[in-house]
Amino acid sequence: MSQLTSREIRLISRPDGEPTPQNFELAHVTYDDPSPGMVQVRNYWMSVDPYMRGRMYDRPSYVPPFGLGETLQGHAIGEVIASGDTDFAVGDIVTHMLGWREIAQGPKALFTKVDTHGIALQAFLGVMGMPGMTAYCGFLEICTPKAGETVFVSGAAGAVGSLVCQIAKLKGCNVVASCGSEAKAAWLKSVGVDEVINYKTAPNLLKAVQSCAHQGIDMYFDNVGGEHLEVALEVARVGARFAECGMISQYNATRPTSGPKNLINVIGKSLKIQGFIVSNFAHLHAQFVEEMGGWIKSGDIKWEETIMTGIDKAPAAFIGLFNGVNAGKMLVKLS
C-alpha cells in the first residue's frame, strides 16, 4: 500500500468583513490507495469564485456553509492517479468539487470524466465550466435578448461578465459595460463591447451610463449590486429584464445594506427582475457545451485568466477577487 501527502487549505475562522489570510490555514493530509468505489485524483487546477464568500457565513443558503477546521471545497480539474472502480482509469481527466487541495479522493459519484477536445484543462473551470454556463444561461434564459437591444453588464471584466458581453454581441445586441480599470476597459473594447465605463474614475455612474445608452437599457446583467443596480433601475426602459447573478459589492458587508432608493421603478416600468443560480439551468448543460465549444473553436469567444501558482496562494487568489486583482477568471495552478 502506497501513501501520498496532500497540502490542503482549511477555513479556521469566519471572516468579519473582507476575508484575510488569518481566516485560512495550510494543512497536510496523507491518503492511502483508494478502496473499492473510491477514486484518487491529482488536481492540476482549482477555481476560486465570489460565491464561496457566502459559504463562509454560518447561515442557511442554497449550499451548506463551510465547516470550521475543514478543507474548503470548490471546482477543480485533474487526472486520476489511482482508482478503486472500473468506471475510472488512471489517466482519466475529471472535474469535481474537491478543490482547495492537491490530491482529491472520494467516492466515484463525486467525479465527472471530461473529454477536453483539445481545449485547455483550465477552461473547464472558466469559459467551459460554471462561469461560462452562468453567463450563457443567465443571459439567454432570463434576459431573452433580441437583436438591436441594449444590455448593461456590471462587473464586465470578470469571468462571467466578460462572457455575457461577448454572447450579447453574438446575439446582435448593443453592450454597455462597467469595469474597474483602464486595462480591463481596453480588453473589453478589443472583444467588441460598444461602450465601457471605468466606474472607479467616472465622476457620476448614472450620467456615464445615460451617456452610453441614450435610449435606456433593455436588459441588465448584474454582478455587482449596490449603486450599479440603482443606476440600472433608473435607466431601464419599460419591460426591461434584469438577471441578478451576483452582488459582490455587498458580499463582505458587516451590517445590513439598504436597498435601491428607486426600487419603485420596478412597478412603473413593468420590470422583470430574476435572481438565479447556475444549477437552476442544469438541464441546459449539453446545449451550453455544444454552443460554447463551437464559439471557442470559431474564435468568436475570447477570455482572460489570472493565475496564481501553488496551493498556498489559494487564499490570496480568493481575497483578490474582492479587490479587482483578477482580469477574467481567477485560477490557482496546482501541478
Secondary structure, 3 states (H helix, E strand, C coil): CCEEEEEEEEECCCCCCCCCHHHEEEEEEEEECCCCCEEEEEEEEEECCHHHHHHHCCCCCCCCCCCCCCECCECEEEEEEEECCCCCCCCCEEEECECCECEEEEEHHHCEECCCCCCCHHHHHCCCCHHHHHHHHHHHHHHCCCCCCEEEECCCCECCHHHHHHHHHHCCCEEEEEECCHHHHHHHHHCCCCEEEECCCCCCHHHHHHHHCCCCEEEEEECCCHHHHHHHHHHEEEEEEEEECCCHHHCCCCCCCCCCCCCCHHHHCCCEEEECCHHHHHHHHHHHHHHHHHHHHHCCCCCCEEEEECHHHHHHHHHHHHHCCCCEEEEEECC
